[in-house]
Amino acid sequence: MFFGPLSKQSCVYFLILSMIFFTVLVFTLLADLYFIIKNYKIVDYKFIQGGTLIGFNLFIAYFVNRLMYTMCAKSLI
């Protein structure tokens, strides 16, 4: 009961997480782009480096959850 296989409905968890991470990724990239355009005279490389790392981490989180959803959905056919 506690360690048996889960139903296909449990795959929705990964789908929801991938949607959340994709939404946060898009908003983060848009906010970074807006900040760079608005303050182009004072932007230094540390901001660009930090924004790039945050964007990359969010992309990896989105991709991993999308991959896990695909694997979960295909394995429970």
HELIX and SHEET records of a PDB file:
HELIX    1   1 LYS A    8  CYS A   11  5                                   4    
HELIX    2   2 VAL A   12  LYS A   38  1                                  27    
HELIX    3   3 TYR A   45  SER A   75  1                                  31    
END                                                                             
